Amino acid sequence: MRAYPCWEKIGITRNRYFELLHFCRQYPEWRTEASSLIGTHGQQMDGMPHGTSVGNPVASAAERRAGLLAKIELIESCAKDVQNGEWYTALIQNACMARSYTMIDPTLLPTSNRQAFYKARQMFFGLLDARKTRNEDFGDR
């Protein structure tokens, strides 16, 4: 099996790295779901029984959307904090949308140095690990 010495330098194990990577890969789904929850309406009261659901669909949709927006904000803030946001778009595309370094548009990269990109990516995952362990209240379902 391949060793991941660069992740061990910042204290991330191989399994933790893959956990953070798969957390990031859900980013596009979260953005889509959060935007679809904007227009949730309440239930029409027509006097007929509607099963056992006595909840408030608007409130539950708002809670779900707030949780999704918190996860989105966590990923985006980590990407913005790496070298003053120079790598923001490239990091989002690489970590969240599974685009390799060679597939990222060169105009989005501040430099064509591949080593600098992977150092920024390492910093991104280091920040994400620190912030995610500090805020483990993300109720993943």
C-alpha positions as CSV (number, residue, x, y, z in Angstrom):
1,M,0.0,0.0,0.0
2,R,1.2,3.5,-0.8
3,A,2.5,5.6,2.1
4,Y,1.2,9.1,2.7
5,P,4.2,10.8,4.5
6,C,3.1,14.4,3.7
7,W,-0.2,13.9,5.6
8,E,1.7,12.4,8.6
9,K,3.8,15.6,8.8
10,I,0.7,17.6,9.7
11,G,-0.7,14.9,11.9
12,I,-3.4,13.4,9.6
13,T,-3.6,9.6,9.3
14,R,-4.4,8.0,6.0
15,N,-7.9,7.1,7.1
16,R,-8.5,10.7,8.4
17,Y,-7.4,12.1,5.1
18,F,-9.9,9.9,3.2
19,E,-12.6,10.9,5.7
20,L,-11.9,14.6,5.0
21,L,-11.7,14.0,1.3
22,H,-15.1,12.3,1.2
23,F,-16.5,15.0,3.4
24,C,-15.4,17.5,0.7
25,R,-16.7,15.4,-2.1
26,Q,-20.3,15.9,-0.8
27,Y,-19.9,19.7,-1.3
28,P,-21.8,19.9,-4.7
29,E,-24.6,17.8,-3.3
30,W,-24.9,20.0,-0.3
31,R,-25.1,23.2,-2.4
32,T,-27.8,21.6,-4.6
33,E,-29.8,20.4,-1.6
34,A,-29.5,23.7,0.3
35,S,-30.8,25.7,-2.7
36,S,-33.7,23.3,-3.2
37,L,-34.8,23.7,0.4
38,I,-35.4,27.5,0.0
39,G,-38.9,27.2,-1.3
40,T,-40.3,24.7,1.2
41,H,-44.0,25.4,2.1
42,G,-46.1,24.3,5.0
43,Q,-48.8,21.7,4.9
44,Q,-52.3,22.6,3.7
45,M,-54.7,22.2,6.6
46,D,-57.8,20.6,5.0
47,G,-59.2,18.8,8.0
48,M,-58.2,15.4,6.7
49,P,-55.8,13.1,8.7
50,H,-52.3,13.0,7.3
51,G,-50.7,10.1,9.1
52,T,-48.5,10.4,12.2
53,S,-46.3,13.3,11.0
54,V,-47.2,16.2,13.3
55,G,-44.0,18.1,12.6
56,N,-43.4,21.4,10.9
57,P,-41.9,20.9,7.4
58,V,-40.8,24.5,7.1
59,A,-38.8,24.4,10.4
60,S,-37.2,21.0,9.7
61,A,-36.2,22.2,6.2
62,A,-34.7,25.4,7.7
63,E,-32.8,23.3,10.2
64,R,-31.5,21.0,7.5
65,R,-30.5,24.0,5.3
66,A,-28.7,25.6,8.2
67,G,-26.7,22.5,8.8
68,L,-25.8,22.2,5.1
69,L,-24.8,25.8,5.0
70,A,-22.5,25.4,8.0
71,K,-20.7,22.5,6.3
72,I,-20.4,24.5,3.1
73,E,-19.0,27.5,5.0
74,L,-16.5,25.3,6.8
75,I,-15.0,24.0,3.5
76,E,-15.1,27.5,1.9
77,S,-13.5,29.2,4.8
78,C,-10.7,26.7,4.9
79,A,-10.1,27.2,1.2
80,K,-10.1,31.0,1.7
81,D,-7.6,30.9,4.5
82,V,-4.9,29.0,2.5
83,Q,-2.4,31.7,1.4
84,N,-5.0,34.5,1.5
85,G,-7.4,32.8,-0.9
86,E,-5.1,32.6,-3.8
87,W,-5.9,28.9,-4.3
88,Y,-9.6,29.1,-3.4
89,T,-11.1,28.1,-6.7
90,A,-8.5,25.5,-7.5
91,L,-8.8,23.9,-4.1
92,I,-12.6,23.7,-4.3
93,Q,-12.4,22.1,-7.8
94,N,-9.7,19.7,-6.7
95,A,-10.9,18.6,-3.3
96,C,-14.7,18.9,-3.8
97,M,-15.2,18.2,-7.5
98,A,-12.5,15.6,-8.0
99,R,-10.6,17.5,-10.7
100,S,-7.0,16.6,-10.9
101,Y,-4.3,19.3,-11.0
102,T,-3.9,18.9,-14.8
103,M,-7.7,19.3,-15.4
104,I,-7.9,22.6,-13.5
105,D,-8.1,25.7,-15.8
106,P,-4.6,27.2,-15.7
107,T,-6.1,30.7,-15.4
108,L,-7.5,29.8,-11.9
109,L,-4.0,28.9,-10.6
110,P,-1.9,31.7,-9.2
111,T,1.3,29.9,-10.3
112,S,2.0,26.9,-12.6
113,N,4.1,25.3,-9.9
114,R,2.6,21.9,-9.2
115,Q,4.5,21.6,-5.9
116,A,3.0,24.9,-4.6
117,F,-0.5,23.6,-5.4
118,Y,0.0,20.4,-3.5
119,K,1.5,22.3,-0.6
120,A,-1.6,24.6,-0.5
121,R,-3.8,21.4,-0.7
122,Q,-1.9,20.0,2.2
123,M,-2.5,23.2,4.2
124,F,-6.2,23.1,3.2
125,F,-6.6,19.6,4.6
126,G,-4.7,20.5,7.7
127,L,-7.0,23.5,8.4
128,L,-10.1,21.4,7.6
129,D,-8.9,18.7,10.0
130,A,-8.3,21.2,12.8
131,R,-11.6,23.0,12.4
132,K,-13.7,19.9,11.9
133,T,-12.4,18.2,15.0
134,R,-13.1,21.5,16.9
135,N,-16.7,21.5,15.6
136,E,-17.7,17.9,15.5
137,D,-21.4,18.9,15.8
138,F,-22.0,18.3,12.1
139,G,-24.8,15.8,12.2
140,D,-24.0,13.6,9.2
141,R,-26.8,11.4,8.1
